[in-house]
Amino acid sequence: MINVHSIDELAQRLAALVPPDLAQARDDMAATFRSALQSGLRGLDLVTREEFDVQRCVLLRTREKIEELEQKIFALERSLGGGPELPPKH
C-alpha cells in the first residue's frame, strides 16, 4: 500500500493550497486531509507492485501449463482417433 510519508506529504501539499488568511487553520486542515486520505485509501483494497508482479508471474505460469496440457489432450485424442485435425489456437 502507499507509505505514510507519501500521505503526509500529500496532506501538507493540500494544506499549502489553503489561502493565506486561513494560515492558522492550516495544521488542522493538514491533519484532516491526512485522515481523509488514509481512510479513503484503506477502502480501496490496493496491493503493492511486488504483490501484483508475483501474481502476474503465477498467472503466466498457469497459462503456460494450461496450454501444455491442452496440447497433451489434443495428442491423446488424436492418437485415439477422436480428436480434431488441428490443435486449438489461442
RARATA-V87303 format. One record per backbone hydrogen bond with DSSP energy under -1.0 kcal/mol. NH is the residue of the N-H (numbers start at 1). CO is the residue of the C=O. E is the energy in kcal/mol with one decimal. If there is no record, write none. Layout:
# RARATA-V87303
nh:NH co:CO e:E
nh:NH co:CO e:E
This chain:
# RARATA-V87303
nh:7 co:3 e:-1.5
nh:8 co:4 e:-2.7
nh:9 co:5 e:-2.6
nh:10 co:6 e:-2.4
nh:11 co:7 e:-2.6
nh:12 co:8 e:-2.4
nh:13 co:9 e:-2.3
nh:14 co:10 e:-2.4
nh:15 co:11 e:-2.4
nh:16 co:12 e:-2.0
nh:17 co:14 e:-1.0
nh:18 co:15 e:-1.6
nh:22 co:19 e:-2.1
nh:23 co:20 e:-1.7
nh:25 co:22 e:-1.3
nh:26 co:23 e:-1.2
nh:29 co:25 e:-2.7
nh:30 co:26 e:-2.5
nh:31 co:27 e:-2.2
nh:32 co:28 e:-2.2
nh:33 co:29 e:-3.1
nh:34 co:30 e:-2.6
nh:35 co:31 e:-2.4
nh:36 co:32 e:-2.5
nh:37 co:33 e:-2.8
nh:38 co:34 e:-2.6
nh:39 co:35 e:-2.4
nh:40 co:36 e:-2.5
nh:41 co:37 e:-2.5
nh:42 co:38 e:-2.0
nh:43 co:39 e:-1.2
nh:44 co:41 e:-1.2
nh:52 co:48 e:-2.2
nh:53 co:49 e:-2.8
nh:54 co:50 e:-2.3
nh:55 co:51 e:-2.2
nh:56 co:52 e:-2.2
nh:57 co:53 e:-2.1
nh:58 co:54 e:-2.2
nh:59 co:55 e:-2.4
nh:60 co:56 e:-2.4
nh:61 co:57 e:-2.5
nh:62 co:58 e:-2.4
nh:63 co:59 e:-2.6
nh:64 co:60 e:-2.3
nh:65 co:61 e:-2.4
nh:66 co:62 e:-2.5
nh:67 co:63 e:-2.4
nh:68 co:64 e:-2.3
nh:69 co:65 e:-2.7
nh:70 co:66 e:-2.6
nh:71 co:67 e:-2.0
nh:72 co:68 e:-1.9
nh:73 co:69 e:-2.6
nh:74 co:70 e:-2.6
nh:75 co:71 e:-2.5
nh:76 co:72 e:-2.6
nh:77 co:73 e:-2.9
nh:78 co:74 e:-2.6
nh:79 co:75 e:-2.4
nh:80 co:76 e:-1.6
nh:82 co:77 e:-2.1
nh:83 co:77 e:-1.1
